[in-house]
Amino acid sequence: MTYYGDTWHHWQPPPPAAPPPRPPVRPTELRRLRSAYRLLRRVSALTALGYFVVFLLLSVLARDTMGTRVAGELTLGTLMGLSQLAVTFAAIRWYERSARRSVDPLARRVRQQTESAGGAAR
């Protein structure tokens, strides 16, 4: 108790804080979106990097094989090095197509749920 002037006042704790607002989007939707995006990134990155690692290992461990002539002056190593571009572009193309089919619809649904709940999604 505290004495102020001519009256006694009892100390009272502050009122409890309001509970945090509920997220407008169900956690399962966000979890599904994150896992779809994660899978997409991993497969694309591992495809391009995996081919490159195989190319490097073959270049170091199988020098004679990589030096085998395929056509004229074109060696297997040169052919595999040039095909790295094709593999990278194929991984990018697969990423784009898969994102349009699996990740974009999920992201659109999450955005619509967020906007309909009054959130400011951009």
DSSP file with accessible surface (Angstrom, degrees, kcal/mol):
  #  RESIDUE AA STRUCTURE BP1 BP2  ACC     N-H-->O    O-->H-N    N-H-->O    O-->H-N    TCO  KAPPA ALPHA  PHI   PSI    X-CA   Y-CA   Z-CA
    1    1 A M              0   0  129      0, 0.0     2,-0.4     0, 0.0     9,-0.2   0.000 360.0 360.0 360.0 143.1    0.0    0.0    0.0
    2    2 A T  E     -A    9   0A  62      7,-2.7     7,-3.3     2,-0.0     2,-0.6  -0.960 360.0-135.5-122.6 140.2    1.1    3.5   -0.8
    3    3 A Y  E     -A    8   0A 123     -2,-0.4     2,-0.5     5,-0.2     5,-0.2  -0.831  22.0-179.8 -99.4 117.7   -0.1    6.6    1.0
    4    4 A Y  E >   -A    7   0A 144      3,-2.7     3,-2.2    -2,-0.6     2,-0.5  -0.955  62.6 -52.7-116.7 113.7   -0.9    9.6   -1.3
    5    5 A G  T 3  S-     0   0   62     -2,-0.5    -2,-0.0     1,-0.3     3,-0.0  -0.421 123.0 -16.6  61.0-109.3   -2.1   12.7    0.5
    6    6 A D  T 3  S+     0   0  132     -2,-0.5     2,-0.3    -3,-0.0    -1,-0.3   0.283 124.1  69.3-114.0  10.7   -4.9   11.5    2.7
    7    7 A T  E <  S-A    4   0A  62     -3,-2.2    -3,-2.7     2,-0.0     2,-0.4  -0.937  70.7-127.2-130.6 155.1   -5.7    8.1    1.1
    8    8 A W  E     -A    3   0A 151     -2,-0.3     2,-0.4    -5,-0.2    -5,-0.2  -0.811  23.3-159.0 -96.8 137.1   -4.1    4.7    0.9
    9    9 A H  E     -A    2   0A  87     -7,-3.3    -7,-2.7    -2,-0.4     2,-0.4  -0.959   9.9-138.5-119.8 134.5   -3.8    3.2   -2.6
   10   10 A H        -     0   0  132     -2,-0.4     2,-0.3    -9,-0.2    -2,-0.0  -0.764  22.4-122.6 -89.6 135.5   -3.3   -0.5   -3.3
   11   11 A W        -     0   0  194     -2,-0.4    -1,-0.0     0, 0.0     0, 0.0  -0.570  29.8-169.6 -75.9 134.7   -0.8   -1.4   -6.0
   12   12 A Q        -     0   0  153     -2,-0.3     0, 0.0     3,-0.0     0, 0.0  -0.987  23.8-114.8-126.0 138.1   -2.3   -3.5   -8.8
   13   13 A P        -     0   0   87      0, 0.0     0, 0.0     0, 0.0     0, 0.0  -0.290  44.0 -92.5 -65.2 155.3   -0.3   -5.3  -11.5
   14   14 A P        -     0   0  103      0, 0.0     3,-0.1     0, 0.0     0, 0.0  -0.293  52.0 -90.8 -64.7 154.5   -0.9   -4.1  -15.0
   15   15 A P        -     0   0  112      0, 0.0     3,-0.1     0, 0.0    -3,-0.0  -0.295  54.5 -89.3 -63.5 150.2   -3.6   -5.9  -17.0
   16   16 A P        -     0   0  124      0, 0.0     2,-0.0     0, 0.0     0, 0.0  -0.288  48.3-101.0 -62.1 147.1   -2.4   -8.8  -18.9
   17   17 A A        -     0   0   96      1,-0.1     0, 0.0    -3,-0.1     0, 0.0  -0.342  42.7 -98.4 -66.2 148.6   -1.2   -8.1  -22.5
   18   18 A A        -     0   0   86      1,-0.1    -1,-0.1    -3,-0.1     0, 0.0  -0.389  47.0 -99.3 -64.9 143.8   -3.6   -8.9  -25.2
   19   19 A P        -     0   0  111      0, 0.0    -1,-0.1     0, 0.0     3,-0.1  -0.320  48.1 -92.4 -62.9 149.7   -2.9  -12.3  -26.9
   20   20 A P        -     0   0  112      0, 0.0    -3,-0.0     0, 0.0     0, 0.0  -0.313  51.9 -94.7 -61.9 146.3   -1.0  -12.0  -30.1
   21   21 A P        -     0   0  122      0, 0.0    -3,-0.0     0, 0.0     0, 0.0  -0.324  42.8-106.2 -62.9 144.1   -3.3  -11.8  -33.2
   22   22 A R        -     0   0  224      1,-0.1     0, 0.0    -3,-0.1     0, 0.0  -0.478  38.6-104.6 -68.5 140.1   -3.9  -15.1  -34.8
   23   23 A P        -     0   0   78      0, 0.0    -1,-0.1     0, 0.0    91,-0.0  -0.430  22.5-136.8 -64.9 138.1   -2.1  -15.6  -38.1
   24   24 A P  S    S+     0   0   67      0, 0.0     2,-0.4     0, 0.0    -2,-0.1   0.717  87.0  62.8 -70.0 -19.5   -4.6  -15.1  -41.0
   25   25 A V  S    S-     0   0    8     92,-0.0    85,-0.1    89,-0.0    86,-0.0  -0.885  94.0-110.5-109.7 137.3   -3.1  -18.1  -42.9
   26   26 A R    >>  -     0   0  140     -2,-0.4     4,-1.5     1,-0.1     3,-0.8  -0.394  24.2-127.2 -62.8 139.0   -3.2  -21.6  -41.5
   27   27 A P  H 3> S+     0   0   72      0, 0.0     4,-2.7     0, 0.0     5,-0.2   0.821 107.4  62.6 -59.1 -29.3    0.2  -22.8  -40.5
   28   28 A T  H 3> S+     0   0   62      1,-0.2     4,-2.5     2,-0.2     5,-0.2   0.886 101.2  51.4 -65.7 -36.1   -0.2  -25.9  -42.7
   29   29 A E  H <> S+     0   0    6     -3,-0.8     4,-2.3     2,-0.2    -1,-0.2   0.924 112.8  44.6 -65.0 -44.7   -0.5  -23.8  -45.8
   30   30 A L  H  X S+     0   0   58     -4,-1.5     4,-2.8     2,-0.2    -2,-0.2   0.905 113.4  51.1 -65.6 -40.4    2.7  -21.9  -45.1
   31   31 A R  H  X S+     0   0  144     -4,-2.7     4,-2.5     2,-0.2     5,-0.2   0.920 110.8  48.5 -62.7 -42.6    4.4  -25.1  -44.1
   32   32 A R  H  X S+     0   0  119     -4,-2.5     4,-2.3    -5,-0.2    -2,-0.2   0.908 111.9  49.6 -64.5 -40.3    3.3  -26.7  -47.4
   33   33 A L  H  X S+     0   0   34     -4,-2.3     4,-2.4     2,-0.2     5,-0.2   0.937 111.9  48.0 -64.6 -45.4    4.5  -23.7  -49.4
   34   34 A R  H  X S+     0   0  132     -4,-2.8     4,-2.7     1,-0.2    -2,-0.2   0.920 112.8  47.5 -62.3 -42.5    7.9  -23.6  -47.7
   35   35 A S  H  X S+     0   0   54     -4,-2.5     4,-2.6     2,-0.2    -1,-0.2   0.900 111.8  50.2 -69.7 -36.1    8.4  -27.4  -48.2
   36   36 A A  H  X S+     0   0   20     -4,-2.3     4,-2.2    -5,-0.2    -1,-0.2   0.932 114.1  45.1 -65.1 -42.5    7.4  -27.1  -51.9
   37   37 A Y  H  X S+     0   0   94     -4,-2.4     4,-2.5     2,-0.2    -2,-0.2   0.910 112.9  51.2 -67.1 -40.5    9.8  -24.2  -52.4
   38   38 A R  H  X S+     0   0   91     -4,-2.7     4,-2.6    -5,-0.2    -2,-0.2   0.930 110.4  48.4 -62.8 -44.5   12.6  -26.0  -50.5
   39   39 A L  H  X S+     0   0  110     -4,-2.6     4,-2.6     1,-0.2     5,-0.3   0.925 110.8  51.7 -62.0 -42.7   12.2  -29.2  -52.6
   40   40 A L  H  X S+     0   0    5     -4,-2.2     4,-2.0     1,-0.2     5,-0.2   0.932 111.7  45.9 -60.2 -46.9   12.2  -27.1  -55.8
   41   41 A R  H  X S+     0   0  107     -4,-2.5     4,-2.6     1,-0.2     5,-0.3   0.924 113.6  49.1 -62.8 -45.2   15.4  -25.3  -54.9
   42   42 A R  H  X S+     0   0  151     -4,-2.6     4,-2.9     2,-0.2     5,-0.3   0.926 111.3  47.2 -64.4 -45.6   17.2  -28.5  -53.7
   43   43 A V  H  X S+     0   0   53     -4,-2.6     4,-2.0    -5,-0.2    -1,-0.2   0.935 115.5  45.6 -63.6 -44.9   16.4  -30.5  -56.8
   44   44 A S  H  X S+     0   0   15     -4,-2.0     4,-2.0    -5,-0.3     5,-0.2   0.938 116.5  44.3 -63.8 -46.8   17.4  -27.8  -59.2
   45   45 A A  H  X S+     0   0   47     -4,-2.6     4,-2.9    -5,-0.2     5,-0.4   0.924 114.3  49.1 -65.9 -42.8   20.6  -26.9  -57.4
   46   46 A L  H  X S+     0   0  121     -4,-2.9     4,-2.2    -5,-0.3     5,-0.2   0.833 108.4  54.9 -68.5 -30.3   21.6  -30.6  -56.9
   47   47 A T  H  X S+     0   0   65     -4,-2.0     4,-1.9    -5,-0.3    -1,-0.2   0.970 115.6  36.2 -64.3 -52.7   21.0  -31.3  -60.5
   48   48 A A  H  X S+     0   0   19     -4,-2.0     4,-1.8     1,-0.2    -2,-0.2   0.939 123.9  42.0 -68.3 -46.3   23.3  -28.6  -61.8
   49   49 A L  H  X S+     0   0  106     -4,-2.9     4,-2.6    -5,-0.2     5,-0.2   0.877 111.9  55.7 -69.9 -36.2   25.9  -29.0  -59.1
   50   50 A G  H  X S+     0   0   31     -4,-2.2     4,-2.4    -5,-0.4    -1,-0.2   0.923 108.2  47.4 -61.5 -44.9   25.8  -32.8  -59.1
   51   51 A Y  H  X S+     0   0   52     -4,-1.9     4,-2.5    -5,-0.2    -1,-0.2   0.915 112.2  50.9 -62.4 -40.5   26.6  -32.9  -62.8
   52   52 A F  H  X S+     0   0   85     -4,-1.8     4,-2.7     2,-0.2    -2,-0.2   0.910 109.6  49.4 -65.4 -40.4   29.4  -30.4  -62.3
   53   53 A V  H  X S+     0   0   76     -4,-2.6     4,-2.9     2,-0.2     5,-0.2   0.919 110.7  50.3 -64.8 -41.9   30.9  -32.5  -59.5
   54   54 A V  H  X S+     0   0   73     -4,-2.4     4,-2.6     2,-0.2     5,-0.2   0.933 110.8  50.3 -60.5 -43.3   30.7  -35.6  -61.6
   55   55 A F  H  X S+     0   0   37     -4,-2.5     4,-2.1     1,-0.2    -2,-0.2   0.931 112.4  46.5 -60.1 -45.6   32.5  -33.7  -64.4
   56   56 A L  H  X S+     0   0   79     -4,-2.7     4,-1.8     2,-0.2    -2,-0.2   0.922 112.6  49.3 -65.1 -43.6   35.2  -32.5  -62.0
   57   57 A L  H  X S+     0   0   96     -4,-2.9     4,-3.4     1,-0.2     5,-0.4   0.914 112.2  47.9 -62.7 -42.8   35.7  -36.0  -60.5
   58   58 A L  H  X S+     0   0   63     -4,-2.6     4,-2.1    -5,-0.2     8,-0.3   0.878 108.9  55.1 -64.7 -36.3   36.0  -37.6  -63.9
   59   59 A S  H  < S+     0   0   41     -4,-2.1    -1,-0.2    -5,-0.2    -2,-0.2   0.857 118.2  34.1 -64.6 -33.8   38.4  -34.9  -65.0
   60   60 A V  H  < S+     0   0  105     -4,-1.8     3,-0.4    -5,-0.1    -2,-0.2   0.894 128.7  32.5 -86.8 -44.5   40.7  -35.7  -62.1
   61   61 A L  H  < S+     0   0  140     -4,-3.4    -3,-0.2     1,-0.2    -2,-0.2   0.716 125.4  36.9 -91.4 -23.1   40.2  -39.5  -61.7
   62   62 A A     X  +     0   0   23     -4,-2.1     4,-2.4    -5,-0.4     5,-0.2  -0.463  64.0 151.8-128.3  61.1   39.6  -40.6  -65.3
   63   63 A R  H  > S+     0   0  190     -3,-0.4     4,-1.4     1,-0.2    -1,-0.1   0.884  74.5  51.6 -61.6 -39.6   41.9  -38.4  -67.3
   64   64 A D  H  4 S+     0   0  147      1,-0.2     4,-0.3     2,-0.2    -1,-0.2   0.912 111.0  47.8 -65.5 -40.9   42.4  -41.0  -70.1
   65   65 A T  H >4 S+     0   0   75      1,-0.2     3,-1.2     2,-0.2    11,-0.3   0.913 111.7  49.5 -65.6 -42.7   38.6  -41.5  -70.5
   66   66 A M  H 3< S+     0   0   13     -4,-2.4    11,-2.8    -8,-0.3    12,-0.4   0.755 108.2  55.4 -69.1 -22.3   38.0  -37.7  -70.6
   67   67 A G  T 3< S+     0   0   42     -4,-1.4    -1,-0.3    -5,-0.2    -2,-0.2   0.476  79.0 121.5 -88.2  -0.8   40.7  -37.4  -73.2
   68   68 A T    <   -     0   0   74     -3,-1.2     8,-2.3    -4,-0.3     2,-0.3  -0.407  67.9-120.9 -64.7 132.0   39.1  -39.9  -75.5
   69   69 A R  E     +B   75   0B 144      6,-0.2     6,-0.3     1,-0.2     3,-0.1  -0.590  30.1 179.8 -78.1 132.9   38.3  -38.4  -78.9
   70   70 A V  E    S-     0   0B  77      4,-3.6     2,-0.3    -2,-0.3     5,-0.2   0.855  72.9  -5.0 -98.1 -49.6   34.6  -38.5  -79.7
   71   71 A A  E >  S-B   74   0B  62      3,-1.3     3,-2.4     1,-0.0    -1,-0.3  -0.895 115.8 -47.7-151.1 115.9   34.5  -36.8  -83.1
   72   72 A G  T 3  S-     0   0   62     -2,-0.3    -1,-0.0     1,-0.3     0, 0.0  -0.387 126.0 -13.7  61.8-121.0   37.6  -35.2  -84.8
   73   73 A E  T 3  S+     0   0  154     -2,-0.2     2,-0.5    -4,-0.1    -1,-0.3   0.425 108.9 112.1 -92.3   0.8   39.3  -33.0  -82.2
   74   74 A L  E <   -B   71   0B  59     -3,-2.4    -4,-3.6     4,-0.1    -3,-1.3  -0.653  52.6-161.1 -81.4 118.9   36.3  -33.1  -79.8
   75   75 A T  E  >  -B   69   0B  25     -2,-0.5     4,-2.6    -6,-0.3    -6,-0.2  -0.560  30.5-112.8 -96.6 165.1   37.1  -35.0  -76.6
   76   76 A L  H  > S+     0   0   52     -8,-2.3     4,-2.8   -11,-0.3     5,-0.2   0.889 118.0  54.0 -62.4 -38.0   34.7  -36.5  -74.1
   77   77 A G  H  > S+     0   0   13    -11,-2.8     4,-2.3     2,-0.2    -1,-0.2   0.917 109.8  46.2 -62.6 -43.8   35.9  -34.0  -71.5
   78   78 A T  H  > S+     0   0   71    -12,-0.4     4,-2.6     2,-0.2     5,-0.2   0.923 112.7  50.6 -65.4 -41.9   35.2  -31.0  -73.8
   79   79 A L  H  X S+     0   0   71     -4,-2.6     4,-2.2     1,-0.2    -2,-0.2   0.920 112.2  46.5 -62.3 -43.5   31.8  -32.5  -74.7
   80   80 A M  H  X S+     0   0   27     -4,-2.8     4,-0.8     2,-0.2    -1,-0.2   0.880 111.3  52.5 -67.5 -36.7   30.9  -33.0  -71.1
   81   81 A G  H >X S+     0   0   27     -4,-2.3     3,-0.6    -5,-0.2     4,-0.5   0.916 112.2  45.0 -63.5 -42.8   32.1  -29.4  -70.2
   82   82 A L  H >X S+     0   0  106     -4,-2.6     3,-1.0     1,-0.2     4,-0.8   0.860 107.5  58.1 -69.4 -34.4   29.9  -28.0  -73.0
   83   83 A S  H 3X S+     0   0   37     -4,-2.2     4,-2.6     1,-0.2    -1,-0.2   0.675  87.4  78.3 -72.0 -12.6   26.9  -30.1  -72.0
   84   84 A Q  H <X S+     0   0   30     -4,-0.8     4,-2.6    -3,-0.6    -1,-0.2   0.895  91.8  53.0 -59.3 -37.3   27.2  -28.5  -68.5
   85   85 A L  H <X S+     0   0  105     -3,-1.0     4,-2.7    -4,-0.5     5,-0.2   0.932 108.7  48.5 -62.3 -44.5   25.5  -25.5  -70.0
   86   86 A A  H  X S+     0   0   61     -4,-0.8     4,-2.4     2,-0.2    -2,-0.2   0.914 112.1  48.7 -63.4 -41.3   22.6  -27.7  -71.4
   87   87 A V  H  X S+     0   0   35     -4,-2.6     4,-2.4     2,-0.2    -2,-0.2   0.922 112.1  49.2 -65.0 -41.7   22.2  -29.4  -68.0
   88   88 A T  H  X S+     0   0   44     -4,-2.6     4,-2.3     2,-0.2    -2,-0.2   0.939 112.7  46.5 -63.3 -46.0   22.1  -26.0  -66.2
   89   89 A F  H  X S+     0   0  131     -4,-2.7     4,-2.6     1,-0.2    -1,-0.2   0.884 111.3  52.6 -65.4 -35.4   19.6  -24.6  -68.6
   90   90 A A  H  X S+     0   0   59     -4,-2.4     4,-2.7    -5,-0.2    -1,-0.2   0.908 109.1  49.7 -65.4 -39.5   17.5  -27.8  -68.3
   91   91 A A  H  X S+     0   0    8     -4,-2.4     4,-2.4     2,-0.2    -2,-0.2   0.910 111.9  48.3 -65.4 -39.5   17.6  -27.4  -64.5
   92   92 A I  H  X S+     0   0   82     -4,-2.3     4,-2.5     2,-0.2    -2,-0.2   0.932 112.4  48.5 -65.5 -44.4   16.5  -23.8  -64.8
   93   93 A R  H  X S+     0   0  127     -4,-2.6     4,-2.4     1,-0.2     5,-0.2   0.925 111.9  48.7 -61.8 -44.0   13.7  -24.7  -67.2
   94   94 A W  H  X S+     0   0   96     -4,-2.7     4,-2.8     1,-0.2     5,-0.3   0.914 110.0  53.1 -62.5 -40.6   12.5  -27.5  -64.9
   95   95 A Y  H  X S+     0   0   68     -4,-2.4     4,-2.5     1,-0.2    -2,-0.2   0.932 110.2  47.1 -59.7 -47.1   12.6  -25.1  -61.9
   96   96 A E  H  X S+     0   0   87     -4,-2.5     4,-2.2     2,-0.2    -2,-0.2   0.933 114.7  45.4 -62.1 -47.2   10.4  -22.6  -63.8
   97   97 A R  H  X S+     0   0  114     -4,-2.4     4,-1.8     1,-0.2    -2,-0.2   0.922 115.4  46.7 -64.0 -43.7    7.8  -25.2  -64.9
   98   98 A S  H  X>S+     0   0   10     -4,-2.8     4,-3.0    -5,-0.2     5,-0.8   0.875 110.5  53.0 -68.0 -36.8    7.6  -26.8  -61.5
   99   99 A A  I  <>S+     0   0   14     -4,-2.5     5,-3.3    -5,-0.3     4,-0.4   0.917 109.2  49.5 -63.9 -42.2    7.3  -23.5  -59.7
  100  100 A R  I  <5S+     0   0  135     -4,-2.2    -1,-0.2    -5,-0.2    -2,-0.2   0.877 118.3  39.7 -63.3 -36.8    4.4  -22.5  -62.0
  101  101 A R  I  <5S+     0   0  153     -4,-1.8    -2,-0.2    -5,-0.2    -1,-0.2   0.852 133.4  12.9 -83.3 -35.7    2.7  -25.9  -61.3
  102  102 A S  I  X5S+     0   0   52     -4,-3.0     4,-0.8    -5,-0.2    -3,-0.2   0.831 128.3  35.8-113.0 -43.9    3.3  -26.4  -57.6
  103  103 A V  I  ><S+     0   0   13     -5,-0.8     4,-2.8    -4,-0.4     5,-0.2   0.921 110.5  56.1 -84.4 -44.1    4.7  -23.3  -55.8
  104  104 A D  H  ><S+     0   0   64     -5,-3.3     4,-2.7     1,-0.2     5,-0.2   0.908 106.7  49.2 -59.8 -44.9    2.8  -20.5  -57.5
  105  105 A P  H  > S+     0   0   44      0, 0.0     4,-2.3     0, 0.0    -1,-0.2   0.921 113.3  48.0 -62.0 -38.4   -0.7  -21.8  -56.8
  106  106 A L  H  X S+     0   0   15     -4,-0.8     4,-2.6     2,-0.2    -2,-0.2   0.929 112.6  48.2 -64.4 -44.6    0.2  -22.4  -53.1
  107  107 A A  H  X S+     0   0   27     -4,-2.8     4,-2.6     1,-0.2    -1,-0.2   0.907 111.2  51.0 -63.3 -39.5    1.6  -18.9  -52.9
  108  108 A R  H  X S+     0   0  123     -4,-2.7     4,-2.6    -5,-0.2    -1,-0.2   0.924 110.4  49.0 -63.2 -43.0   -1.4  -17.4  -54.6
  109  109 A R  H  X S+     0   0   96     -4,-2.3     4,-2.4     2,-0.2    -2,-0.2   0.925 112.0  48.1 -63.7 -43.6   -3.7  -19.2  -52.1
  110  110 A V  H  X S+     0   0   14     -4,-2.6     4,-2.4     2,-0.2    -2,-0.2   0.924 112.0  50.1 -63.2 -42.1   -1.7  -18.0  -49.1
  111  111 A R  H  X S+     0   0  108     -4,-2.6     4,-2.8     1,-0.2     5,-0.2   0.934 110.9  48.8 -63.2 -43.0   -1.8  -14.4  -50.5
  112  112 A Q  H  X S+     0   0  117     -4,-2.6     4,-2.6     1,-0.2    -1,-0.2   0.913 111.8  48.8 -64.7 -40.6   -5.5  -14.6  -51.0
  113  113 A Q  H  X S+     0   0   43     -4,-2.4     4,-1.3     2,-0.2    -1,-0.2   0.904 112.4  49.0 -65.5 -38.8   -6.1  -15.9  -47.5
  114  114 A T  H  <>S+     0   0   28     -4,-2.4     5,-2.6    -5,-0.2    -2,-0.2   0.934 113.7  45.5 -66.8 -43.7   -3.9  -13.2  -46.1
  115  115 A E  H ><5S+     0   0   99     -4,-2.8     3,-1.4     1,-0.2    -2,-0.2   0.894 111.3  52.2 -68.2 -38.2   -5.6  -10.4  -48.0
  116  116 A S  H 3<5S+     0   0  102     -4,-2.6    -1,-0.2     1,-0.3    -2,-0.2   0.779 105.6  56.0 -70.1 -23.7   -9.1  -11.7  -47.1
  117  117 A A  T 3<5S-     0   0   60     -4,-1.3    -1,-0.3    -5,-0.2    -2,-0.2   0.412 126.0-100.8 -86.2   1.0   -8.2  -11.8  -43.4
  118  118 A G  T < 5S+     0   0   68     -3,-1.4    -3,-0.2     1,-0.3    -2,-0.1   0.545  75.9 141.2  95.5   6.7   -7.3   -8.1  -43.6
  119  119 A G      < -     0   0   32     -5,-2.6     2,-0.9    -6,-0.2    -1,-0.3  -0.304  57.2-120.0 -77.1 165.9   -3.5   -8.5  -43.9
  120  120 A A        +     0   0   91     -2,-0.1     2,-0.4     2,-0.0    -5,-0.1  -0.702  41.5 172.5-107.3  78.7   -1.3   -6.3  -46.0
  121  121 A A              0   0   28     -2,-0.9    -3,-0.0   -10,-0.2   -10,-0.0  -0.722 360.0 360.0 -89.2 138.5    0.3   -8.9  -48.4
  122  122 A R              0   0  263     -2,-0.4    -2,-0.0     0, 0.0   -11,-0.0  -0.964 360.0 360.0-129.6 360.0    2.3   -7.6  -51.2
